[in-house]
Amino acid sequence: MNNSIDTNMSSGFVIALSQNEHALKYFSGLPKKQQNRIISQSNTFTNKTNLREFINNLSMEA
């Protein structure tokens, strides 16, 4: 079982996540497997607006 976090995060994901405190706290508290799933999902977005909406939706789950 691999408990390491996927290092394939886009810089856009990191920036958007760092700009949303609630989403960052939510993401940080998730198990690594869930974090990796979110990272994989985030890599499918091709524009900033959709990525920001995705990150904002994370903060609503917190």
N, CA, C and O atoms as a printed pandas DataFrame, in Angstrom:
     atom_number atom_name residue_name chain_id  residue_number  x_coord  y_coord  z_coord
0              1         N          MET        A               1    0.846   -1.184    0.000
1              2        CA          MET        A               1    0.000    0.000    0.000
2              3         C          MET        A               1    0.889    1.245    0.000
3              4         O          MET        A               1    1.821    1.360    0.796
4              5         N          ASN        A               2    0.592    2.143   -0.881
5              6        CA          ASN        A               2    1.390    3.354   -1.021
6              7         C          ASN        A               2    0.682    4.506   -0.315
7              8         O          ASN        A               2   -0.386    4.944   -0.742
8              9         N          ASN        A               3    1.282    4.992    0.763
9             10        CA          ASN        A               3    0.690    6.084    1.527
10            11         C          ASN        A               3    1.298    7.427    1.194
11            12         O          ASN        A               3    1.028    8.418    1.874
12            13         N          SER        A               4    2.118    7.475    0.155
13            14        CA          SER        A               4    2.733    8.748   -0.194
14            15         C          SER        A               4    1.785    9.563   -1.056
15            16         O          SER        A               4    0.923    9.027   -1.752
16            17         N          ILE        A               5    1.970   10.861   -0.989
17            18        CA          ILE        A               5    1.120   11.754   -1.771
18            19         C          ILE        A               5    1.673   11.864   -3.185
19            20         O          ILE        A               5    2.886   11.867   -3.395
20            21         N          ASP        A               6    0.781   11.952   -4.130
21            22        CA          ASP        A               6    1.149   12.111   -5.532
22            23         C          ASP        A               6    1.856   13.447   -5.708
23            24         O          ASP        A               6    1.313   14.489   -5.342
24            25         N          THR        A               7    3.038   13.423   -6.254
25            26        CA          THR        A               7    3.787   14.659   -6.439
26            27         C          THR        A               7    3.517   15.279   -7.803
27            28         O          THR        A               7    4.225   16.194   -8.225
28            29         N          ASN        A               8    2.505   14.789   -8.483
29            30        CA          ASN        A               8    2.169   15.262   -9.816
30            31         C          ASN        A               8    1.132   16.392   -9.755
31            32         O          ASN        A               8    0.252   16.485  -10.610
32            33         N          MET        A               9    1.248   17.238   -8.742
33            34        CA          MET        A               9    0.323   18.360   -8.596
34            35         C          MET        A               9    0.731   19.476   -9.549
35            36         O          MET        A               9    1.906   19.825   -9.657
36            37         N          SER        A              10   -0.259   20.023  -10.231
37            38        CA          SER        A              10    0.041   21.164  -11.096
38            39         C          SER        A              10    0.268   22.404  -10.222
39            40         O          SER        A              10   -0.248   22.504   -9.109
40            41         N          SER        A              11    1.040   23.326  -10.752
41            42        CA          SER        A              11    1.265   24.564   -9.996
42            43         C          SER        A              11   -0.050   25.315   -9.826
43            44         O          SER        A              11   -0.253   25.979   -8.809
44            45         N          GLY        A              12   -0.941   25.222  -10.803
45            46        CA          GLY        A              12   -2.248   25.870  -10.697
46            47         C          GLY        A              12   -3.051   25.325   -9.529
47            48         O          GLY        A              12   -3.716   26.079   -8.818
48            49         N          PHE        A              13   -2.990   24.003   -9.330
49            50        CA          PHE        A              13   -3.686   23.373   -8.214
50            51         C          PHE        A              13   -3.125   23.871   -6.892
51            52         O          PHE        A              13   -3.876   24.231   -5.985
52            53         N          VAL        A              14   -1.817   23.890   -6.788
53            54        CA          VAL        A              14   -1.164   24.329   -5.550
54            55         C          VAL        A              14   -1.516   25.787   -5.251
55            56         O          VAL        A              14   -1.831   26.127   -4.111
56            57         N          ILE        A              15   -1.465   26.636   -6.255
57            58        CA          ILE        A              15   -1.781   28.060   -6.070
58            59         C          ILE        A              15   -3.241   28.237   -5.672
59            60         O          ILE        A              15   -3.544   28.950   -4.716
60            61         N          ALA        A              16   -4.149   27.588   -6.407
61            62        CA          ALA        A              16   -5.581   27.725   -6.107
62            63         C          ALA        A              16   -5.892   27.202   -4.705
63            64         O          ALA        A              16   -6.669   27.812   -3.970
64            65         N          LEU        A              17   -5.295   26.094   -4.344
65            66        CA          LEU        A              17   -5.532   25.526   -3.013
66            67         C          LEU        A              17   -4.988   26.454   -1.922
67            68         O          LEU        A              17   -5.618   26.624   -0.878
68            69         N          SER        A              18   -3.835   27.044   -2.164
69            70        CA          SER        A              18   -3.248   27.928   -1.152
70            71         C          SER        A              18   -4.040   29.221   -0.980
71            72         O          SER        A              18   -3.902   29.901    0.037
72            73         N          GLN        A              19   -4.859   29.561   -1.956
73            74        CA          GLN        A              19   -5.657   30.783   -1.888
74            75         C          GLN        A              19   -7.027   30.558   -1.240
75            76         O          GLN        A              19   -7.812   31.496   -1.096
76            77         N          ASN        A              20   -7.306   29.317   -0.855
77            78        CA          ASN        A              20   -8.583   29.002   -0.228
78            79         C          ASN        A              20   -8.299   28.240    1.067
79            80         O          ASN        A              20   -8.079   27.029    1.060
80            81         N          GLU        A              21   -8.309   28.971    2.164
81            82        CA          GLU        A              21   -7.929   28.402    3.457
82            83         C          GLU        A              21   -8.789   27.199    3.850
83            84         O          GLU        A              21   -8.270   26.199    4.346
84            85         N          HIS        A              22  -10.096   27.296    3.627
85            86        CA          HIS        A              22  -10.992   26.196    4.006
86            87         C          HIS        A              22  -10.702   24.944    3.186
87            88         O          HIS        A              22  -10.666   23.840    3.728
88            89         N          ALA        A              23  -10.498   25.112    1.891
89            90        CA          ALA        A              23  -10.194   23.972    1.024
90            91         C          ALA        A              23   -8.843   23.360    1.398
91            92         O          ALA        A              23   -8.683   22.139    1.394
92            93         N          LEU        A              24   -7.880   24.212    1.719
93            94        CA          LEU        A              24   -6.554   23.723    2.105
94            95         C          LEU        A              24   -6.632   22.899    3.388
95            96         O          LEU        A              24   -6.030   21.829    3.475
96            97         N          LYS        A              25   -7.356   23.383    4.367
97            98        CA          LYS        A              25   -7.513   22.635    5.621
98            99         C          LYS        A              25   -8.228   21.308    5.381
99           100         O          LYS        A              25   -7.843   20.275    5.928
100          101         N          TYR        A              26   -9.281   21.352    4.548
101          102        CA          TYR        A              26  -10.026   20.132    4.233
102          103         C          TYR        A              26   -9.107   19.124    3.541
103          104         O          TYR        A              26   -9.034   17.962    3.941
104          105         N          PHE        A              27   -8.410   19.577    2.506
105          106        CA          PHE        A              27   -7.522   18.712    1.736
106          107         C          PHE        A              27   -6.421   18.135    2.620
107          108         O          PHE        A              27   -6.106   16.949    2.522
108          109         N          SER        A              28   -5.842   18.954    3.471
109          110        CA          SER        A              28   -4.750   18.514    4.336
110          111         C          SER        A              28   -5.189   17.439    5.326
111          112         O          SER        A              28   -4.383   16.602    5.734
112          113         N          GLY        A              29   -6.456   17.461    5.712
113          114        CA          GLY        A              29   -6.961   16.495    6.678
114          115         C          GLY        A              29   -7.411   15.177    6.079
115          116         O          GLY        A              29   -7.770   14.250    6.806
116          117         N          LEU        A              30   -7.395   15.088    4.756
117          118        CA          LEU        A              30   -7.845   13.859    4.097
118          119         C          LEU        A              30   -6.760   12.794    4.109
119          120         O          LEU        A              30   -5.572   13.110    4.166
120          121         N          PRO        A              31   -7.174   11.526    4.055
121          122        CA          PRO        A              31   -6.177   10.457    3.897
122          123         C          PRO        A              31   -5.458   10.618    2.549
123          124         O          PRO        A              31   -6.016   11.172    1.601
124          125         N          LYS        A              32   -4.230   10.133    2.478
125          126        CA          LYS        A              32   -3.409   10.291    1.269
126          127         C          LYS        A              32   -4.107    9.751    0.023
127          128         O          LYS        A              32   -3.979   10.331   -1.056
128          129         N          LYS        A              33   -4.831    8.665    0.158
129          130        CA          LYS        A              33   -5.513    8.074   -0.995
130          131         C          LYS        A              33   -6.541    9.052   -1.574
131          132         O          LYS        A              33   -6.646    9.204   -2.791
132          133         N          GLN        A              34   -7.290    9.707   -0.700
133          134        CA          GLN        A              34   -8.272   10.696   -1.148
134          135         C          GLN        A              34   -7.586   11.927   -1.734
135          136         O          GLN        A              34   -8.045   12.487   -2.730
136          137         N          GLN        A              35   -6.485   12.346   -1.112
137          138        CA          GLN        A              35   -5.734   13.482   -1.647
138          139         C          GLN        A              35   -5.263   13.174   -3.066
139          140         O          GLN        A              35   -5.368   14.020   -3.954
140          141         N          ASN        A              36   -4.748   11.975   -3.280
141          142        CA          ASN        A              36   -4.274   11.595   -4.610
142          143         C          ASN        A              36   -5.408   11.567   -5.628
143          144         O          ASN        A              36   -5.211   11.913   -6.793
144          145         N          ARG        A              37   -6.588   11.156   -5.191
145          146        CA          ARG        A              37   -7.749   11.144   -6.086
146          147         C          ARG        A              37   -8.107   12.574   -6.501
147          148         O          ARG        A              37   -8.408   12.832   -7.667
148          149         N          ILE        A              38   -8.073   13.488   -5.548
149          150        CA          ILE        A              38   -8.379   14.897   -5.834
150          151         C          ILE        A              38   -7.320   15.492   -6.760
151          152         O          ILE        A              38   -7.648   16.239   -7.682
152          153         N          ILE        A              39   -6.062   15.163   -6.518
153          154        CA          ILE        A              39   -4.985   15.656   -7.382
154          155         C          ILE        A              39   -5.196   15.155   -8.815
155          156         O          ILE        A              39   -5.056   15.914   -9.773
156          157         N          SER        A              40   -5.530   13.885   -8.946
157          158        CA          SER        A              40   -5.782   13.332  -10.280
158          159         C          SER        A              40   -6.939   14.042  -10.960
159          160         O          SER        A              40   -6.867   14.354  -12.148
160          161         N          GLN        A              41   -8.004   14.297  -10.215
161          162        CA          GLN        A              41   -9.148   15.022  -10.772
162          163         C          GLN        A              41   -8.742   16.426  -11.197
163          164         O          GLN        A              41   -9.165   16.909  -12.248
164          165         N          SER        A              42   -7.936   17.071  -10.394
165          166        CA          SER        A              42   -7.546   18.455  -10.687
166          167         C          SER        A              42   -6.712   18.549  -11.959
167          168         O          SER        A              42   -6.720   19.576  -12.637
168          169         N          ASN        A              43   -5.998   17.486  -12.278
169          170        CA          ASN        A              43   -5.161   17.491  -13.479
170          171         C          ASN        A              43   -5.975   17.437  -14.774
171          172         O          ASN        A              43   -5.418   17.584  -15.861
172          173         N          THR        A              44   -7.283   17.229  -14.664
173          174        CA          THR        A              44   -8.122   17.176  -15.866
174          175         C          THR        A              44   -8.593   18.559  -16.299
175          176         O          THR        A              44   -9.098   18.713  -17.411
176          177         N          PHE        A              45   -8.440   19.561  -15.447
177          178        CA          PHE        A              45   -8.917   20.902  -15.778
178          179         C          PHE        A              45   -7.904   21.628  -16.646
179          180         O          PHE        A              45   -6.699   21.567  -16.402
180          181         N          THR        A              46   -8.406   22.312  -17.655
181          182        CA          THR        A              46   -7.515   22.990  -18.600
182          183         C          THR        A              46   -7.554   24.506  -18.462
183          184         O          THR        A              46   -6.822   25.213  -19.155
184          185         N          ASN        A              47   -8.405   25.009  -17.572
185          186        CA          ASN        A              47   -8.399   26.465  -17.362
186          187         C          ASN        A              47   -8.538   26.792  -15.879
187          188         O          ASN        A              47   -9.049   26.001  -15.086
188          189         N          LYS        A              48   -8.066   27.983  -15.539
189          190        CA          LYS        A              48   -8.034   28.425  -14.138
190          191         C          LYS        A              48   -9.408   28.512  -13.511
191          192         O          LYS        A              48   -9.593   28.151  -12.349
192          193         N          THR        A              49  -10.372   28.990  -14.278
193          194        CA          THR        A              49  -11.716   29.185  -13.727
194          195         C          THR        A              49  -12.305   27.867  -13.250
195          196         O          THR        A              49  -12.829   27.791  -12.138
196          197         N          ASN        A              50  -12.230   26.836  -14.067
197          198        CA          ASN        A              50  -12.780   25.541  -13.668
198          199         C          ASN        A              50  -12.012   24.940  -12.502
199          200         O          ASN        A              50  -12.603   24.312  -11.622
200          201         N          LEU        A              51  -10.708   25.128  -12.492
201          202        CA          LEU        A              51   -9.903   24.621  -11.387
202          203         C          LEU        A              51  -10.257   25.333  -10.091
203          204         O          LEU        A              51  -10.366   24.694   -9.045
204          205         N          ARG        A              52  -10.435   26.637  -10.147
205          206        CA          ARG        A              52  -10.825   27.394   -8.935
206          207         C          ARG        A              52  -12.195   26.943   -8.427
207          208         O          ARG        A              52  -12.395   26.814   -7.219
208          209         N          GLU        A              53  -13.136   26.703   -9.339
209          210        CA          GLU        A              53  -14.463   26.214   -8.935
210          211         C          GLU        A              53  -14.336   24.861   -8.244
211          212         O          GLU        A              53  -15.004   24.601   -7.244
212          213         N          PHE        A              54  -13.480   24.008   -8.782
213          214        CA          PHE        A              54  -13.236   22.700   -8.192
214          215         C          PHE        A              54  -12.699   22.857   -6.771
215          216         O          PHE        A              54  -13.173   22.200   -5.844
216          217         N          ILE        A              55  -11.712   23.728   -6.608
217          218        CA          ILE        A              55  -11.124   23.972   -5.277
218          219         C          ILE        A              55  -12.164   24.578   -4.341
219          220         O          ILE        A              55  -12.245   24.184   -3.178
220          221         N          ASN        A              56  -12.961   25.529   -4.827
221          222        CA          ASN        A              56  -13.997   26.140   -3.994
222          223         C          ASN        A              56  -15.012   25.105   -3.537
223          224         O          ASN        A              56  -15.516   25.184   -2.417
224          225         N          ASN        A              57  -15.314   24.142   -4.386
225          226        CA          ASN        A              57  -16.245   23.064   -3.989
226          227         C          ASN        A              57  -15.649   22.200   -2.897
227          228         O          ASN        A              57  -16.381   21.666   -2.063
228          229         N          LEU        A              58  -14.340   22.055   -2.886
229          230        CA          LEU        A              58  -13.696   21.307   -1.790
230          231         C          LEU        A              58  -13.966   21.987   -0.465
231          232         O          LEU        A              58  -14.228   21.326    0.540
232          233         N          SER        A              59  -13.901   23.316   -0.463
233          234        CA          SER        A              59  -14.087   24.037    0.796
234          235         C          SER        A              59  -15.511   23.908    1.313
235          236         O          SER        A              59  -15.749   24.059    2.511
236          237         N          MET        A              60  -16.456   23.633    0.428
237          238        CA          MET        A              60  -17.857   23.440    0.856
238          239         C          MET        A              60  -18.051   22.103    1.526
239          240         O          MET        A              60  -19.014   21.912    2.269
240          241         N          GLU        A              61  -17.129   21.154    1.268
241          242        CA          GLU        A              61  -17.234   19.839    1.889
242          243         C          GLU        A              61  -16.699   19.837    3.305
243          244         O          GLU        A              61  -16.959   18.910    4.072
244          245         N          ALA        A              62  -15.954   20.871    3.654
245          246        CA          ALA        A              62  -15.336   20.923    4.985
246          247         C          ALA        A              62  -16.358   21.243    6.057
247          248         O          ALA        A              62  -16.012   21.326    7.235
